Amino acid sequence: MPRINRVIELWEQGQPVYHEGIGELSYDNGTKMSDTWADYLLTDFEHAPFDMVGLRAFMQGLADAGPTRSGHRTPTVMVTLPSNCRTREEMWANSWQVRHALSTGVHGILHTHTRQPDAVQAFVESTRYPFQSIGVGKGLLQGQRGAGGQQFPAQIWGVDPVTYTKIADPWPLNPEGEIILGLKIEDRECLANCDEIAAIPGISFGEWGPGDMGMSFGNGDAHDPPYTPEMEAARQRIKAAYDRNNIKFLCGWNDPNLTIEEATKKLIDEGTMIVGGNEQAAKFGREYSKRTMPV
């Protein structure tokens, strides 16, 4: 069947992707953003209220106003969560947030402060239905997502509930999966464990969280380049861990010494597959990478 998650389809074509924030979580804004310039939309529940009623309405608006010009039912939608992924205990205590978010029909979750490998393992397990067997016994335990919430997301995706449960699984662990899971390896404790964390099966993409990474090194304002040597070393170490495990790297480059086009080219040339920036960066980047999929 055709891809539901266009970010996965673009990655399978070797293309970097671009995102923008959602803003208001409402049905009307969903209808407006169905023709976004971005490849995916992100809403930030790490710092904003965890509004599942609004997100559900937004997703319905996207679906009702679709399809996109690329032929997908909706743009890809991802969320961050209020909790962190520091320990397995914290992850399980807050796994209801994963369940509620996925039940709105979103296509991915980017989790924060992923400090311990077993916490990341629990994160992946919390997104999977128990009958999914790929990876179980090979770095993962049985999935923990329960039945009963699949009807609404199936409708958003345009499939029946049984099909939804089969394809709502992390890609590329499951080649037919349509869910993408991301990590923020974004402080010194995360950094120390980055090789073991990145080796957990089921992760699609990740970033290095320069703002929080800088704070963990004692600098309250270190989000943007140019970076100190220790910050750049952290970025390179985390990217290398992602690269070794076929995890797509998310990075922005808001350098006052570079134009938007120069910064975008730098990121693409480094192998960044989620490029931070605005519509101007996306327009240049798509031309530079010879994108063929309509926007």
The 8 nearest C-alpha neighbors of each residue, nearest first, counted from 0:
[[1, 2, 3, 175, 166, 158, 162, 177],
 [2, 0, 3, 71, 8, 4, 5, 70],
 [1, 3, 4, 8, 5, 0, 177, 7],
 [2, 4, 5, 71, 1, 177, 156, 72],
 [5, 3, 6, 2, 7, 75, 177, 8],
 [4, 6, 8, 7, 9, 3, 75, 2],
 [5, 7, 9, 8, 4, 10, 75, 38],
 [8, 6, 10, 5, 9, 4, 11, 177],
 [7, 9, 5, 11, 6, 10, 2, 12],
 [8, 10, 12, 6, 14, 11, 7, 5],
 [11, 9, 13, 7, 14, 12, 8, 6],
 [10, 12, 8, 9, 13, 7, 14, 6],
 [11, 13, 9, 10, 14, 8, 7, 290],
 [14, 12, 10, 11, 9, 15, 272, 288],
 [13, 15, 9, 10, 12, 16, 288, 290],
 [16, 14, 272, 273, 10, 274, 13, 271],
 [17, 15, 273, 38, 272, 274, 14, 6],
 [18, 16, 38, 37, 274, 273, 281, 275],
 [19, 17, 37, 39, 40, 38, 20, 41],
 [20, 18, 40, 37, 41, 21, 39, 17],
 [19, 21, 41, 40, 42, 22, 18, 43],
 [20, 22, 42, 41, 40, 23, 19, 24],
 [21, 23, 20, 24, 42, 28, 41, 25],
 [24, 22, 25, 21, 28, 53, 57, 29],
 [25, 23, 53, 54, 57, 22, 28, 26],
 [24, 26, 57, 53, 28, 56, 27, 23],
 [25, 27, 57, 60, 56, 29, 28, 59],
 [28, 26, 30, 29, 25, 60, 31, 57],
 [29, 27, 31, 25, 30, 26, 32, 23],
 [30, 28, 60, 57, 61, 26, 32, 27],
 [29, 31, 60, 61, 64, 27, 28, 33],
 [32, 30, 28, 29, 33, 27, 34, 61],
 [33, 31, 35, 29, 34, 30, 28, 61],
 [32, 34, 61, 30, 31, 35, 65, 64],
 [33, 35, 32, 67, 36, 31, 68, 65],
 [36, 34, 32, 37, 33, 38, 74, 31],
 [35, 37, 294, 34, 278, 38, 281, 18],
 [38, 36, 18, 35, 39, 17, 19, 40],
 [39, 37, 17, 18, 16, 74, 6, 75],
 [40, 38, 75, 18, 37, 76, 74, 17],
 [39, 41, 76, 19, 18, 20, 21, 77],
 [42, 40, 77, 20, 78, 21, 76, 19],
 [41, 43, 78, 21, 20, 44, 77, 79],
 [42, 44, 79, 45, 78, 47, 46, 41],
 [43, 45, 47, 80, 79, 46, 81, 49],
 [44, 46, 81, 80, 43, 79, 47, 82],
 [45, 47, 44, 43, 81, 48, 80, 49],
 [46, 48, 44, 45, 43, 49, 81, 50],
 [49, 47, 50, 44, 46, 81, 45, 43],
 [50, 48, 44, 51, 47, 81, 80, 45],
 [51, 49, 53, 52, 48, 54, 24, 44],
 [50, 52, 54, 53, 55, 49, 100, 99],
 [53, 51, 55, 50, 54, 56, 24, 25],
 [52, 54, 24, 56, 25, 51, 50, 55],
 [55, 53, 51, 57, 24, 56, 52, 58],
 [54, 56, 103, 58, 52, 57, 53, 51],
 [57, 55, 26, 59, 53, 54, 25, 58],
 [56, 58, 26, 29, 25, 54, 60, 24],
 [57, 59, 61, 55, 60, 56, 54, 29],
 [60, 58, 56, 62, 57, 61, 63, 55],
 [61, 59, 29, 26, 30, 57, 63, 58],
 [62, 60, 29, 30, 58, 33, 64, 59],
 [61, 63, 59, 65, 60, 64, 73, 155],
 [62, 64, 60, 61, 65, 59, 30, 66],
 [65, 63, 30, 61, 62, 60, 33, 66],
 [66, 64, 62, 67, 72, 63, 73, 33],
 [65, 67, 72, 71, 70, 73, 64, 68],
 [66, 68, 69, 70, 71, 65, 73, 34],
 [67, 69, 70, 294, 293, 66, 34, 71],
 [68, 70, 293, 67, 71, 294, 292, 66],
 [71, 69, 67, 68, 66, 72, 293, 73],
 [72, 70, 67, 66, 73, 69, 3, 74],
 [71, 73, 66, 65, 62, 67, 70, 156],
 [74, 72, 71, 62, 61, 65, 66, 67],
 [73, 75, 39, 76, 38, 33, 67, 71],
 [74, 76, 39, 4, 106, 40, 5, 73],
 [77, 75, 40, 105, 106, 39, 41, 74],
 [78, 76, 107, 41, 108, 106, 105, 40],
 [79, 77, 108, 42, 41, 43, 109, 80],
 [78, 80, 109, 44, 43, 45, 110, 108],
 [79, 81, 44, 45, 82, 110, 78, 96],
 [82, 80, 45, 44, 46, 83, 49, 79],
 [83, 81, 80, 93, 84, 45, 111, 90],
 [82, 84, 111, 112, 85, 110, 81, 113],
 [85, 83, 113, 90, 112, 118, 86, 111],
 [84, 86, 114, 113, 83, 112, 115, 118],
 [87, 85, 118, 89, 88, 84, 115, 90],
 [86, 88, 118, 90, 89, 117, 121, 91],
 [89, 87, 91, 86, 90, 92, 118, 85],
 [90, 88, 92, 86, 87, 91, 93, 84],
 [89, 91, 87, 93, 88, 84, 92, 94],
 [90, 92, 94, 88, 93, 89, 87, 121],
 [93, 91, 89, 90, 94, 88, 95, 87],
 [94, 92, 91, 95, 90, 96, 89, 82],
 [93, 95, 91, 96, 97, 90, 92, 125],
 [94, 96, 98, 93, 97, 99, 92, 91],
 [97, 95, 99, 94, 98, 93, 100, 80],
 [98, 96, 94, 100, 95, 99, 101, 126],
 [97, 99, 95, 101, 96, 100, 102, 94],
 [98, 100, 102, 96, 97, 101, 95, 103],
 [101, 99, 97, 102, 98, 103, 96, 105],
 [100, 102, 103, 98, 105, 104, 99, 97],
 [101, 103, 99, 100, 104, 152, 148, 98],
 [104, 102, 55, 101, 152, 100, 105, 151],
 [103, 105, 152, 102, 101, 155, 106, 58],
 [106, 104, 76, 101, 103, 77, 107, 100],
 [105, 107, 178, 76, 77, 75, 179, 104],
 [106, 108, 77, 179, 178, 180, 105, 78],
 [107, 109, 78, 180, 77, 79, 181, 110],
 [108, 110, 181, 79, 182, 180, 78, 111],
 [111, 109, 182, 79, 181, 183, 108, 80],
 [110, 112, 183, 83, 113, 84, 182, 109],
 [113, 111, 83, 114, 84, 183, 185, 85],
 [114, 112, 84, 85, 111, 184, 183, 189],
 [113, 115, 189, 85, 112, 188, 84, 192],
 [114, 116, 118, 117, 86, 85, 113, 196],
 [117, 115, 196, 119, 118, 195, 120, 199],
 [118, 116, 120, 119, 115, 87, 121, 86],
 [119, 117, 87, 86, 121, 115, 120, 116],
 [120, 118, 122, 116, 121, 117, 123, 113],
 [119, 121, 117, 118, 123, 122, 139, 116],
 [122, 120, 124, 118, 119, 123, 125, 87],
 [123, 121, 119, 125, 120, 124, 118, 90],
 [122, 124, 120, 125, 121, 126, 201, 119],
 [123, 125, 142, 121, 127, 126, 122, 143],
 [126, 124, 143, 122, 123, 144, 127, 121],
 [125, 127, 124, 123, 144, 97, 122, 142],
 [128, 126, 142, 144, 124, 125, 168, 143],
 [127, 129, 144, 142, 130, 131, 143, 145],
 [130, 128, 142, 131, 141, 143, 127, 144],
 [131, 129, 128, 132, 142, 141, 127, 165],
 [132, 130, 129, 128, 133, 127, 142, 141],
 [131, 133, 135, 130, 134, 141, 129, 142],
 [134, 132, 135, 131, 173, 172, 137, 136],
 [135, 133, 137, 139, 136, 132, 138, 200],
 [136, 134, 139, 140, 137, 132, 133, 141],
 [135, 137, 139, 138, 140, 134, 141, 132],
 [138, 136, 134, 135, 139, 140, 200, 133],
 [137, 139, 136, 199, 200, 134, 135, 140],
 [140, 138, 135, 136, 137, 134, 120, 141],
 [139, 141, 135, 136, 142, 124, 138, 120],
 [140, 142, 129, 135, 124, 143, 139, 132],
 [141, 143, 129, 124, 127, 128, 125, 144],
 [142, 144, 125, 129, 124, 128, 127, 145],
 [145, 143, 128, 127, 125, 126, 142, 98],
 [144, 146, 143, 128, 147, 148, 129, 98],
 [145, 147, 148, 149, 144, 128, 164, 129],
 [146, 148, 149, 145, 150, 102, 160, 144],
 [149, 147, 102, 150, 146, 151, 145, 152],
 [148, 150, 160, 152, 151, 147, 153, 102],
 [151, 149, 153, 160, 152, 148, 154, 147],
 [150, 152, 154, 153, 149, 155, 103, 102],
 [153, 151, 104, 155, 154, 103, 102, 149],
 [154, 152, 156, 158, 160, 150, 163, 151],
 [153, 155, 157, 151, 152, 156, 158, 150],
 [156, 154, 152, 153, 157, 104, 62, 151],
 [157, 155, 153, 154, 158, 152, 72, 3],
 [156, 158, 154, 155, 153, 159, 72, 152],
 [159, 157, 153, 156, 154, 162, 163, 160],
 [158, 160, 162, 161, 153, 163, 154, 157],
 [161, 159, 163, 153, 150, 162, 149, 164],
 [162, 160, 163, 164, 159, 165, 149, 158],
 [161, 163, 165, 159, 160, 164, 158, 166],
 [164, 162, 160, 166, 153, 161, 165, 167],
 [163, 165, 167, 161, 162, 166, 160, 149],
 [164, 166, 162, 163, 167, 161, 168, 176],
 [165, 167, 176, 163, 168, 164, 177, 175],
 [168, 166, 164, 177, 163, 178, 176, 165],
 [167, 169, 176, 166, 178, 127, 177, 173],
 [170, 168, 178, 176, 179, 201, 172, 173],
 [171, 169, 176, 172, 173, 174, 179, 178],
 [170, 172, 174, 173, 169, 203, 201, 176],
 [173, 171, 170, 201, 169, 174, 200, 133],
 [172, 174, 176, 170, 171, 175, 169, 168],
 [175, 173, 171, 176, 170, 172, 169, 177],
 [176, 174, 173, 166, 177, 170, 171, 168],
 [175, 177, 168, 166, 170, 173, 169, 174],
 [176, 178, 167, 4, 166, 168, 170, 169],
 [179, 177, 169, 106, 107, 168, 167, 176],
 [180, 178, 107, 203, 169, 170, 106, 177],
 [181, 179, 108, 202, 203, 107, 109, 204],
 [180, 182, 109, 204, 205, 203, 202, 110],
 [183, 181, 205, 110, 109, 184, 111, 206],
 [182, 184, 111, 206, 185, 207, 112, 205],
 [185, 183, 207, 189, 113, 112, 182, 190],
 [184, 186, 208, 212, 207, 183, 211, 112],
 [185, 187, 212, 189, 215, 188, 211, 190],
 [186, 188, 190, 189, 215, 191, 212, 185],
 [189, 187, 191, 190, 186, 114, 192, 115],
 [190, 188, 114, 184, 186, 192, 187, 191],
 [189, 191, 187, 193, 188, 192, 186, 184],
 [190, 192, 188, 189, 193, 187, 194, 114],
 [193, 191, 189, 190, 195, 194, 196, 188],
 [192, 194, 190, 196, 195, 191, 189, 197],
 [195, 193, 240, 197, 196, 192, 198, 237],
 [194, 196, 198, 193, 197, 192, 116, 199],
 [197, 195, 116, 193, 198, 194, 199, 192],
 [196, 198, 194, 199, 195, 241, 193, 240],
 [197, 199, 195, 196, 244, 200, 194, 240],
 [200, 198, 197, 196, 120, 138, 201, 116],
 [201, 199, 202, 198, 138, 172, 134, 139],
 [200, 202, 172, 169, 123, 203, 199, 170],
 [203, 201, 180, 181, 200, 204, 246, 179],
 [204, 202, 246, 180, 179, 181, 247, 170],
 [205, 203, 247, 181, 246, 248, 202, 180],
 [204, 206, 182, 181, 248, 249, 183, 247],
 [205, 207, 249, 183, 208, 248, 250, 182],
 [206, 208, 185, 184, 183, 209, 234, 237],
 [209, 207, 185, 210, 211, 206, 212, 183],
 [210, 208, 212, 222, 211, 213, 207, 185],
 [211, 209, 222, 213, 212, 208, 221, 214],
 [210, 212, 214, 213, 209, 185, 208, 186],
 [213, 211, 186, 209, 185, 215, 214, 210],
 [212, 214, 221, 216, 218, 210, 211, 215],
 [215, 213, 218, 217, 219, 211, 216, 212],
 [214, 216, 212, 213, 217, 186, 187, 211],
 [215, 217, 213, 214, 218, 212, 187, 186],
 [218, 216, 214, 215, 213, 219, 212, 220],
 [219, 217, 214, 213, 220, 216, 221, 215],
 [218, 220, 214, 221, 217, 213, 210, 211],
 [221, 219, 218, 222, 210, 213, 214, 223],
 [220, 222, 213, 210, 223, 218, 219, 209],
 [223, 221, 210, 209, 220, 213, 224, 211],
 [222, 224, 253, 221, 225, 254, 252, 226],
 [225, 223, 226, 254, 253, 252, 222, 221],
 [224, 226, 223, 254, 227, 255, 256, 231],
 [227, 225, 224, 230, 231, 228, 223, 221],
 [226, 228, 230, 229, 231, 225, 224, 232],
 [227, 229, 231, 230, 232, 226, 233, 225],
 [230, 228, 232, 227, 231, 233, 226, 216],
 [231, 229, 233, 227, 232, 228, 226, 234],
 [230, 232, 234, 228, 233, 229, 226, 235],
 [231, 233, 229, 235, 230, 234, 228, 236],
 [234, 232, 230, 236, 231, 235, 237, 229],
 [235, 233, 231, 237, 232, 236, 238, 207],
 [234, 236, 238, 232, 233, 237, 239, 231],
 [237, 235, 233, 239, 238, 234, 232, 240],
 [238, 236, 240, 234, 239, 235, 233, 193],
 [237, 239, 241, 235, 240, 236, 242, 234],
 [238, 240, 242, 236, 241, 237, 235, 243],
 [241, 239, 237, 243, 194, 238, 242, 197],
 [240, 242, 246, 238, 244, 239, 243, 197],
 [241, 243, 239, 245, 244, 240, 246, 238],
 [244, 242, 240, 241, 245, 239, 246, 197],
 [243, 245, 241, 242, 246, 198, 197, 240],
 [246, 244, 242, 243, 241, 247, 203, 204],
 [245, 247, 241, 204, 203, 244, 242, 248],
 [248, 246, 204, 272, 203, 205, 245, 249],
 [247, 249, 271, 205, 272, 204, 206, 273],
 [250, 248, 273, 206, 205, 274, 271, 272],
 [251, 249, 274, 275, 206, 273, 248, 271],
 [250, 252, 275, 274, 276, 253, 249, 266],
 [253, 251, 254, 262, 224, 223, 250, 275],
 [252, 254, 223, 251, 255, 224, 262, 276],
 [253, 255, 224, 256, 257, 252, 225, 223],
 [256, 254, 257, 253, 258, 224, 225, 223],
 [255, 257, 254, 258, 225, 253, 262, 224],
 [258, 256, 254, 255, 261, 262, 259, 260],
 [257, 259, 261, 260, 262, 256, 255, 254],
 [260, 258, 262, 261, 280, 263, 257, 279],
 [259, 261, 263, 258, 262, 264, 280, 283],
 [262, 260, 258, 264, 263, 259, 257, 265],
 [263, 261, 265, 259, 264, 260, 252, 257],
 [264, 262, 260, 266, 265, 261, 259, 280],
 [265, 263, 261, 267, 266, 262, 268, 260],
 [266, 264, 262, 268, 263, 267, 261, 269],
 [265, 267, 269, 263, 271, 268, 264, 262],
 [266, 268, 270, 271, 264, 269, 265, 263],
 [267, 269, 265, 270, 266, 264, 271, 263],
 [270, 268, 266, 267, 271, 265, 264, 272],
 [269, 271, 267, 268, 272, 266, 248, 247],
 [270, 272, 248, 267, 266, 269, 273, 249],
 [271, 273, 15, 247, 248, 274, 16, 270],
 [274, 272, 249, 16, 15, 271, 17, 248],
 [273, 275, 17, 250, 251, 272, 249, 271],
 [276, 274, 251, 250, 273, 17, 252, 277],
 [277, 275, 280, 251, 274, 278, 281, 17],
 [276, 278, 280, 279, 281, 275, 19, 18],
 [277, 279, 281, 280, 282, 36, 276, 37],
 [278, 280, 282, 277, 281, 283, 259, 276],
 [281, 279, 283, 277, 278, 282, 276, 284],
 [280, 282, 278, 284, 279, 283, 285, 17],
 [283, 281, 279, 285, 280, 284, 278, 286],
 [282, 284, 286, 280, 281, 285, 287, 260],
 [285, 283, 287, 281, 286, 282, 280, 288],
 [286, 284, 290, 288, 287, 282, 283, 289],
 [285, 287, 289, 283, 284, 288, 290, 282],
 [286, 288, 284, 285, 289, 283, 264, 290],
 [287, 289, 285, 286, 290, 284, 14, 15],
 [290, 288, 286, 287, 285, 291, 284, 14],
 [289, 291, 285, 288, 292, 286, 14, 287],
 [290, 292, 293, 289, 285, 286, 294, 288],
 [291, 293, 290, 69, 294, 9, 68, 70],
 [294, 292, 69, 68, 291, 290, 70, 67],
 [293, 69, 68, 36, 292, 38, 37, 67]]
